[in-house]
Amino acid sequence: MFAATVPAVKVTKEDARRFLVARQLLAPARSLEGGPDAVRAVFRRLGSLQLDHVAVAGLSHDLVLHARVAGYEPGWCEELYERREIIEAYNKGLSLVPANEFAWYRVRESDRARKVLADNPEVAERVLARVRAEGALSSVDFEREAGPTKDWFGAPMNAVRAVLEAYARTGDLVTARRDGNHRYYDLPERLLPAEVLAADPTLHEQLRHKMLSRYRAHGLVGTSGHGEGIFMYLGPARPDGVSPGRNAMREELVEMGELVPVEVEGVEGKRFVVRDDLELLQALPEPPPSVAFISPYDALVWDRRLLGSVFGFDYVWELYVPPAQRRWGWYVLPILFRDRLVGRIEPRIDGPEGTVHVLAVWWEEDFEPHGAEGFVDAMREALAAYLRFAKADRVEWPAGLRTEKRLFGTASPA
């Protein structure tokens, strides 16, 4: 067992906070410059960005990049997507990953995908034949077909769409482009270089790579991955020995020197950092006074238990909570100041009006915006940057936020 042979690095809660915001490229916020090159730098650091189609405050992956990249334009990420430098694949949910890692996310033995294809064999054969003959196609290019496949909520699912998504999970098809929420799929050999397709890792190697990617993305995850399914799709040990299970893979990564155990003061259980982060952990910079608005899918907020114990922040994303039971709001972004989560903001982008509507702001009980040194200026800068990202020219505050309007103004694009 690794615990007997690899001593844990010990850090304070303050060190843990400073480490996380620094390795998450948020100290300070929006510090990376260079257009698409800055986006590449985020992918090199975090490995993958989770996708989500809800766009009321900006698409999730764009919010993640906006928080880290100066003057971020969604077109920069789209450029990398069109150049096949990044592709869609299933990591922790549907994500954007570097295209050269395609082989590590091509899950030929996905039980769910295999069942979908087995349950809809004729549809699967027709769909693949048409894509081979015609090129990139979406579910809208086919007549809707019924089948036994159900969606996550138990309702009948269009068999064509189910088959296309199953082929994307197995890697027999790759998303070529998007038109709104419609994904167009094509053969990987038409989209990716031969040397990328030639890689053929074992399932064990794929799962180990994915596990390491989750530690890379967050920076200080523990063993159970409390929160938003941090170790989703890694699965338990298999009787055939092909997959040793999460615990054995983690121990293997520790023994290989890829992960280093960490004990955080006052936090139960060990955490782990990737080997390349040790230098940062041992020489932490003081976070400057900057503000970032954090996406609900941002890796920084994956581990809800760690947010509570280290940041003192109770984070529940209430997207699926009935409105009457919400403490905060629907699409709410945590507010990061220096190395603390100090509140939440619920913005809505109104493109036709050129306006960002702030529906509400909630401050933590121990935080006074006007009393925190550097916060007001940092918040104004963050709002101005958000306006530029939203392609808007003003912020509208509700009547109940007169103090915030006075402190932060209506802003103008940075």
Secondary structure, DSSP 8 states (H G I E B T S, - for coil): -GGGTS--EEE-HHHHHHHHHHHTT-SSTT-B-STHHHHHHHHHHH--EE-----SS--HHHHHHHTTBTT--HHHHHHHHHTTSEEEEESSSEEEEEGGGHHHH--TT-HHHHHHHHHSHHHHHHHHHHHHHH-SB-GGGS-----S-B-TTS-B--HHHHHHHHHHHHTSSEEEEEETTEEEEE-HHHHS-HHHHH----HHHHHHHHHHHHHHHHSS--SS-TTTTTTTT-----TTSSS--HHHHHHHHHHTTSEEEEEETT-SS-EEEEGGGHHHHTS-----S-EEE--TT-GGGS-HHHIIIII-------TTS-GGG-SS-SS-EEEEETTEEEEEEEEEEETTTTEEEEEEEEE-TT--GGGSTTHHHHHHHHHHHHHHHHT-SEEE--GGGHHHHHHH-S----
